């Protein structure tokens, strides 16, 4: 992809996702993810209706007039976007690849964080750590993240979510809001996820294609595994083949949902031909209401 084409695509994503984050998500994001606690702001005179537990007795005695301590939420947060860039993300049978949908969701989340003056970082992973951009603030930083999501070419096509979560534990020492964006065609990450979930506020966003769920009946088809590169001839007319395919898919979804639930993390699942906007908004509203 040429530089001009990359910039055009980045700009298109920026316009679409920034509008969503400005008008839809920024408020929901703010109410969904709390700050790190309350910090002292000032002392002021007591007003009718103030909580008497906040009275500053030392200042009250000094001025012979009731004063209270005012606290405010320490709002600044850190968001880390963990994005799967393995070969299976370059699959799509409708309008776009899974990776395109993941890029839009990640950009929307990044702009929502920026609207709240929070830091945003990016971790691209396959079965190795492909790229890590430490969290920073600002629009130019978010645009750099979007550009990497658009143009980055991974060295590996395989997936290891557990390895990426271990890396996260090593680089993020303070509590962060973590979004893991993947199709979650992987297992053996539940133990590491539980460790990460104890420290960070984690949400898994599973993006999938309709033909990840079901194999269409199209006769004998040469099928390439996007992660291994192996090509095999599959008889899609066989009901038993289609049932096995679906069973494997459902097993990976079950593993994903149970692993995230046991670790105390949230989950969102959206198909590439569905509105991820409704899914995100519904999730933020439920989370903010807790």
N, C-alpha and C positions, 0 to 999 in steps of 0.2 A: 504494500500500500504506500503510495507516494505521500510526501509531507502535506501537500495541498489537500489531498483526499482525507488524510487523517484529521487535519485541522477542521475541515468541513464537517466531518462526522462528530468530532468533539463538540463543535459549536451546536450542532443539531441536538445532541444529547443534553447539552447544557440548557438550551432554551426549554426543552420539554420537561426535564427533571427539576430545574430550578423553579419553574412555574408551579409544579406539583408541591414542592417543598415549601414554597412561599405561601400558597393559598390553602393547602390542605394539611400538610404534615407537621409544620414547625410547631404549632400549638399542641397537637397531640403528642409529638415527640417530647416536648417540654414537660407535659403532665405525666408521661409514661415513665420517664427516667429521672429519678430524684438526684439531688446533689449529694455531696459527701457528708452533709450534716449542717448544723446551725452554727454560725459564727457571730460573735458580738459586733454590733453595728454602732450603737450610741446609747447615751442616757438622756431621757427627756422627762418632762413633768408628767405626772400621772393624769390620765383623762378618764372620764366616766366610762366604764365598760372594760377597762384594761384588766388583765389578769393580775391579781394581787400577789401571785407567786413570783412575778417578775420585778417586784419592788426592790430597789437597791437601797438597803437600809443605811449604809455608810453615807451615801450622797444625801439621802433624806434627812439624816441627823445633822449633817453639815449645813444644809441650807434651810432646815426647819420647814421643809416643803416636800411632799411626797414625789419621788422620782422613780422611774422604772428603767430596767435594762431592755434595750431593743435588740433582737437578734434577726438575722436574715439567713436564708438558705445559701450555703456555699455552692453556687450553681455550676461552676466550671467542671465539665466532665471530659472524659477521653473516650472516643469511639475508635474501635479497630475493626476494619472490614477484612475478613479472611475469605479470600475468593479462590475457589477451585478452578484451575486453568488446565486440567487434564484433558485428554483427547475426547472423552465422552461429552464434554461441554460444547464441542463443535458439531453437535447433532441437532437437527431440526427438520420437521416435515411440514411445518405450516409457514407462517410469515417470517420467522427468524430462528436463529440458533438459540440454544439454551444460554450460551455465553452472552448473546445480545441482551436477553432479558435480565440476566444477572448484572450486566453493566448498567442498565437503566435503574435497577433497584438500588445498586450500590451508590450510584450518583445521586439519587433522590435522598438516600439516607445521609450521604455526606453533606449535601446542601442543607438538610434539616438541622444537622449538628452545627454547621457554620452559622445558621440563623440564630442559634442559641449561644454563639461565641464559644463553642466547644472545639477541642482538638480532634483531628481525624487522622488515622494512620491506615496503611494498606499492607496486607500480607498476601502475596500470590503463592499458591502451592500446587504441586502435583504430588509425586511421591517424594519430592524434595522441596526445600524452600527455594522458590524461583526468584522472589523479590520481596524485600521488606523496606517500606518507607515509614520512618518513625512519625508519630502523631505531631501535627502542627496545626496552627489556625490559619484562616484566610482563604479567600476565593482563588488566588493563584495556586495555592497548594492543592485545593480540591480539583482544579483543572488539570494539574499534573497527574493526580490520581486517575481521573477519567481518561487522560491520554494513555496512561499505562494499561488501563483496562481495555482500551480499544486496540492498541498496536502491539502489546507485548506478545512475544513468541516464546513459549515455554520450551525448555530443553527436553523435558520428559512428557510422555503422554499418559503415564500411569497416575494412580491416586493413592495417597496415604494420609487420611484425615488425622489419625492418631499422632503421626510425626509432626504435623503442622500445629496441633494443639500443644505438644510438648515444647515446641519452639516458642509458642505464645507464652507459656508459663515462664520461660527463661527471660524473655525480653520485656514483659509487662509486669513490673513489680507492684504497681498500684492498681486498685480496682478500676476496671474499664467496662464500657458497654461493648460487647463483642457480637458481631453478626457473622455467622459462618454461612456462606452462599455456595451451594453445591447441588448436584443431583443426588448426592449421598449413595452412589453405587459403590459402597465400601463397607467393611465391618471392622471389628476389633479396635474400635476407638472409644468404647463406652467407659473404660476405666480412666483413661486420661481426661475424658470429657467431665467425669464426675469431679476430678481434682480441680479442673479449670472452673467448673460451675460453682464450686465452694468459694471461689475468690472473686470471680467476675460475673457480670450480668450478661448471660449468654442467650442468644436466639439463633436457632437454625432456620435458614430459609432454603427450602428444597424447591428447585426449579426443574420441571420435567416436561417431556414431550408426550403427546398422546400415544405415540408408538413405543414409548418406554413401557407403557402399561400393557398394550396388546399388540401382538404380531398380526399384521393384516394377512388375509388369505390371498396371496398373489402367485401361487405356484412355486416352482423351484427358483430360489433366489441366491445369488452369491452375496454373503453378508460379511462385512469387514468389522472386526473388533477395533474400535477407535483407540483403545488403550494399548493393545498388544500388536495391532497391525495384521493379525492373522485373518485370512479369508477362508470361509467355509461355505459349502453349498447347503442351504437349508430348505427343507420341504415345508413351506408354509401352508400347504393344503392339509397337512397332518394335524388333526385336532389335538393329539397327544403332545406334539411339538409346541403348539400354541399354548396349551395348558401349562406345560413345563416352563415356558417363557414367562407366562403370567405369574406362576407360583414363585419363580425366582425374584420377579419384580416386587411382589407383595411381601416377600420375606425381607427384602432390603428396606422397604417402607416401614415394616413392623419394627425392625431393628433400630432404625432412625428414631421413630416416635418413642419407643420404650427407653432408649438410651438417653434421649434429651429429657424425658419426663423424670427418670430416676435421678438425673443430675440436677434437677430443679430448674432446667433451662426451658425457654419457650420454643415453640415451633410454628412455622408458617409453610404451607405447601401451595404452590401456584403453577399451573400449566402454562406453557408458552403462548397458548391461544386464549388465555383467560386474562381478566383485568387484575394485575397485581396491586393496583391502587386500592381496590376494595379490600383485598386480603390484608395489606399493610395497615390500612386505616382501622379495620375491625380489630386487628391485633393490638394496635396502640390504644384504642379506646378501652378494650378489656383490661389491658395492663394498667392503664391510668386509673381505672375504677377500683382497683384492688386496695 
